[in-house]
Amino acid sequence: GAVVSQHPSWVICKSGTSVKIECRSLDFQATTMFWYRQFPKQSLMLMATSNEGSKATYEQGVEKDKFLINHASLTLSTLTVTSAHPEDSSFYICSARDRGGAGGYQETQYFGPGTRLLVL
Amino acid sequence: DAKTTQPPSMDCAEGRAANLPCNHSTISGNEYVYWYRQIHSQGPQYIIHGLKNNETNEMASLIITEDRKSSTLILPHATLRDTAVYYCIVRVVDSNYQLIWGAGTKLIIKP
């Protein structure tokens, strides 16, 4: 299957600082990327949907000014956690939509390995 | 809310076939069934998907009932590395192509 990378895989930061997480589709172009958050022993929670060249769509309850998303190219989306606090500590996962050329049945979503954020 | 129902956990002996059921009784005619798995502390891994026909790839087989209200993911020869949480997801058909995640099935492969 297609490969999605995330960087960094681990980050520890002080409260009040900002952290940027990169998500890249390595062997396909992704017009749409998604950002998820996962707390321990819970399922994935969609934070936002990012379409290349346009503003991201945020899920209810997710602060767009705190979680800045940029999708400037067909292979790169970034999530910036601004003024991070300990409650933002979580596992952040991105995914990229591979339309498989024809879309429809061929369409699949592939996930990055995740970024674990710890805010002290 | 998730549109699928899965057992919370299952055990399977190493080397045997693991059969993971999923109920999606409210599925619409143009919605696909996707299966992903998440090994501890990793991002989800795509396994397989289907619409109404049975599907097979190098990882697994997907059996969808004729009425499409349920499906079974089959791992033909389970290994210890198949221990993971398995998610059955019905694809939401809209322009954003969102996947709605339920609690999944924790599959434990035992030696």
Contacts between the chains, C-beta under 8 A, distances in Angstrom:
chain1	res1	chain2	res2	distance
A	1	B	46	5.6
A	4	B	43	7.7
A	6	B	43	7.5
A	32	B	96	7.0
A	32	B	97	6.5
A	34	B	98	7.5
A	34	B	99	7.9
A	43	B	87	7.7
A	43	B	101	4.5
A	43	B	102	6.5
A	43	B	103	5.7
A	43	B	104	6.6
A	44	B	44	7.1
A	44	B	101	4.5
A	45	B	101	7.7
A	46	B	98	6.3
A	46	B	99	7.8
A	46	B	101	7.9
A	49	B	96	5.0
A	49	B	98	6.9
A	57	B	96	6.9
A	91	B	41	7.6
A	93	B	43	4.9
A	93	B	44	7.3
A	95	B	43	7.8
A	95	B	44	7.7
A	95	B	99	8.0
A	97	B	97	5.7
A	105	B	32	7.5
A	105	B	51	6.6
A	107	B	97	6.8
A	108	B	34	7.9
A	108	B	46	5.8
A	108	B	49	6.8
A	109	B	34	8.0
A	109	B	46	7.2
A	109	B	97	6.9
A	109	B	99	6.1
A	110	B	46	5.9
A	111	B	36	7.7
A	111	B	43	4.0
A	111	B	44	4.6
A	111	B	45	7.1
A	111	B	46	7.5
A	112	B	43	5.1
A	113	B	42	5.9
A	113	B	43	4.8
A	114	B	41	7.4
A	114	B	42	6.4
A	114	B	43	4.5
A	116	B	41	7.6
